[in-house]
Amino acid sequence: MTKDEREANRAAWAKRIADFRASGLSATQWCAANGLKIHQLRYWLKKIEAPAPAPTAVRWLPVNFSDPEPALMVRVGPATIEIQNGFDPELFITVVKTLSMRGFTAPAGKSRRLFFTIIKPPGRASTPSAS
């Protein structure tokens, strides 16, 4: 159905609804007298008499992007942990201890103490550490 056909159909139903309202008949009686089905009349009553939705104004908000500070990379054996600002120190300690219990410990010839290496992220110095 083309746009013109849809508009013509809508106009025809708007006239039918006006005729129905002016008739004083019930919807069932009016439909029977005019050779229409009740569900068609109810559909068009809702469609034509429903208030048009209010236009909503679009408001664009500025979005600011900033590069986050480089992450700190910590290697525990073969595992690497990336630490961002605001990390949970308790969680970090738990993860490192768990990795060390899984066999991610010091290389051969090193102390059996917990061993990890801090990897240099862009713009920072690296510092090997053992604790």
C-alpha beads as a LAMMPS data file, in Angstrom:
LAMMPS data file: protein, C-alpha beads

131 atoms
130 bonds

1 atom types
1 bond types

-500.0 500.0 xlo xhi
-500.0 500.0 ylo yhi
-500.0 500.0 zlo zhi

Masses

1 110.0

Atoms # bond

1 1 1 0.000 0.000 0.000
2 1 1 1.418 3.358 -1.008
3 1 1 1.490 6.406 1.223
4 1 1 -1.369 7.973 -0.742
5 1 1 -3.453 4.797 -0.365
6 1 1 -2.784 4.712 3.386
7 1 1 -3.814 8.355 3.733
8 1 1 -6.983 7.739 1.702
9 1 1 -7.832 4.695 3.849
10 1 1 -7.277 6.698 7.025
11 1 1 -9.483 9.529 5.714
12 1 1 -12.233 7.041 4.808
13 1 1 -12.116 5.568 8.317
14 1 1 -12.113 9.022 9.905
15 1 1 -15.348 9.749 7.982
16 1 1 -16.830 6.367 9.034
17 1 1 -16.015 7.078 12.675
18 1 1 -17.633 10.523 12.430
19 1 1 -20.727 8.865 10.871
20 1 1 -20.759 6.232 13.657
21 1 1 -20.528 8.910 16.379
22 1 1 -23.335 10.932 14.771
23 1 1 -25.597 7.871 14.310
24 1 1 -26.349 7.260 17.965
25 1 1 -26.240 3.516 17.271
26 1 1 -24.183 0.990 19.212
27 1 1 -20.989 -0.160 17.547
28 1 1 -22.538 -3.567 16.766
29 1 1 -25.684 -2.022 15.234
30 1 1 -23.736 0.522 13.179
31 1 1 -21.330 -2.127 11.830
32 1 1 -24.221 -4.425 10.851
33 1 1 -25.982 -1.552 9.066
34 1 1 -22.796 -0.550 7.206
35 1 1 -21.449 -4.018 6.345
36 1 1 -18.344 -3.711 8.498
37 1 1 -16.849 -5.946 11.166
38 1 1 -16.848 -4.736 14.767
39 1 1 -13.121 -5.423 15.212
40 1 1 -12.346 -3.112 12.266
41 1 1 -14.294 -0.270 13.847
42 1 1 -12.622 -0.796 17.231
43 1 1 -9.176 -0.886 15.613
44 1 1 -9.750 2.387 13.785
45 1 1 -11.371 4.036 16.795
46 1 1 -8.183 3.368 18.749
47 1 1 -5.915 4.328 15.869
48 1 1 -7.612 7.588 14.941
49 1 1 -8.698 8.765 18.377
50 1 1 -5.455 7.953 20.167
51 1 1 -3.553 11.116 21.001
52 1 1 -0.444 11.609 18.951
53 1 1 2.701 11.118 21.000
54 1 1 4.296 14.363 22.047
55 1 1 7.509 15.005 20.193
56 1 1 10.491 14.476 22.391
57 1 1 13.275 16.966 22.242
58 1 1 16.681 15.539 21.534
59 1 1 19.370 16.987 23.707
60 1 1 22.945 16.132 22.860
61 1 1 25.349 15.995 25.745
62 1 1 29.082 16.433 25.429
63 1 1 31.201 13.356 25.998
64 1 1 34.717 13.839 27.247
65 1 1 37.264 11.105 26.750
66 1 1 40.509 10.987 28.592
67 1 1 43.294 8.480 28.422
68 1 1 43.413 6.473 31.624
69 1 1 46.690 6.387 33.463
70 1 1 48.792 3.458 32.276
71 1 1 48.161 0.242 34.146
72 1 1 50.744 -1.393 36.343
73 1 1 51.553 -4.870 35.080
74 1 1 52.663 -7.475 37.625
75 1 1 53.977 -10.859 36.522
76 1 1 53.690 -13.771 38.957
77 1 1 55.489 -16.631 37.252
78 1 1 53.841 -17.021 33.813
79 1 1 50.707 -15.087 34.919
80 1 1 50.404 -11.333 34.314
81 1 1 48.112 -9.118 36.399
82 1 1 47.121 -5.659 35.173
83 1 1 46.434 -3.173 37.968
84 1 1 44.459 0.037 37.319
85 1 1 44.008 3.027 39.605
86 1 1 41.502 2.272 42.357
87 1 1 42.355 -1.449 42.549
88 1 1 41.464 -3.451 45.664
89 1 1 44.758 -4.169 47.490
90 1 1 43.257 -7.080 49.437
91 1 1 42.085 -8.733 46.219
92 1 1 45.502 -8.205 44.652
93 1 1 47.245 -9.854 47.631
94 1 1 44.798 -12.776 47.515
95 1 1 45.374 -13.295 43.785
96 1 1 49.164 -13.189 44.135
97 1 1 49.084 -15.637 47.064
98 1 1 46.755 -17.971 45.157
99 1 1 49.033 -17.923 42.108
100 1 1 52.058 -18.631 44.304
101 1 1 50.279 -21.626 45.873
102 1 1 49.564 -22.986 42.379
103 1 1 53.248 -23.370 41.650
104 1 1 53.890 -19.909 40.245
105 1 1 56.885 -19.372 42.523
106 1 1 60.464 -18.224 42.149
107 1 1 62.575 -19.661 39.343
108 1 1 65.130 -22.351 40.200
109 1 1 67.955 -21.037 42.353
110 1 1 65.874 -18.143 43.720
111 1 1 64.427 -17.812 47.186
112 1 1 61.200 -19.777 47.824
113 1 1 59.605 -16.567 49.036
114 1 1 56.773 -15.116 46.965
115 1 1 58.295 -13.831 43.737
116 1 1 56.823 -11.352 41.299
117 1 1 58.074 -8.823 38.759
118 1 1 56.615 -5.409 37.984
119 1 1 56.620 -4.858 34.235
120 1 1 57.252 -1.363 32.894
121 1 1 54.080 0.106 31.385
122 1 1 54.452 2.993 28.929
123 1 1 55.834 6.058 30.699
124 1 1 56.907 4.344 33.925
125 1 1 60.051 2.741 35.263
126 1 1 60.151 -0.987 36.022
127 1 1 61.241 -2.350 39.358
128 1 1 61.692 -6.058 40.090
129 1 1 60.408 -6.880 43.551
130 1 1 60.273 -9.793 45.950
131 1 1 58.309 -9.911 49.158

Bonds

1 1 1 2
2 1 2 3
3 1 3 4
4 1 4 5
5 1 5 6
6 1 6 7
7 1 7 8
8 1 8 9
9 1 9 10
10 1 10 11
11 1 11 12
12 1 12 13
13 1 13 14
14 1 14 15
15 1 15 16
16 1 16 17
17 1 17 18
18 1 18 19
19 1 19 20
20 1 20 21
21 1 21 22
22 1 22 23
23 1 23 24
24 1 24 25
25 1 25 26
26 1 26 27
27 1 27 28
28 1 28 29
29 1 29 30
30 1 30 31
31 1 31 32
32 1 32 33
33 1 33 34
34 1 34 35
35 1 35 36
36 1 36 37
37 1 37 38
38 1 38 39
39 1 39 40
40 1 40 41
41 1 41 42
42 1 42 43
43 1 43 44
44 1 44 45
45 1 45 46
46 1 46 47
47 1 47 48
48 1 48 49
49 1 49 50
50 1 50 51
51 1 51 52
52 1 52 53
53 1 53 54
54 1 54 55
55 1 55 56
56 1 56 57
57 1 57 58
58 1 58 59
59 1 59 60
60 1 60 61
61 1 61 62
62 1 62 63
63 1 63 64
64 1 64 65
65 1 65 66
66 1 66 67
67 1 67 68
68 1 68 69
69 1 69 70
70 1 70 71
71 1 71 72
72 1 72 73
73 1 73 74
74 1 74 75
75 1 75 76
76 1 76 77
77 1 77 78
78 1 78 79
79 1 79 80
80 1 80 81
81 1 81 82
82 1 82 83
83 1 83 84
84 1 84 85
85 1 85 86
86 1 86 87
87 1 87 88
88 1 88 89
89 1 89 90
90 1 90 91
91 1 91 92
92 1 92 93
93 1 93 94
94 1 94 95
95 1 95 96
96 1 96 97
97 1 97 98
98 1 98 99
99 1 99 100
100 1 100 101
101 1 101 102
102 1 102 103
103 1 103 104
104 1 104 105
105 1 105 106
106 1 106 107
107 1 107 108
108 1 108 109
109 1 109 110
110 1 110 111
111 1 111 112
112 1 112 113
113 1 113 114
114 1 114 115
115 1 115 116
116 1 116 117
117 1 117 118
118 1 118 119
119 1 119 120
120 1 120 121
121 1 121 122
122 1 122 123
123 1 123 124
124 1 124 125
125 1 125 126
126 1 126 127
127 1 127 128
128 1 128 129
129 1 129 130
130 1 130 131
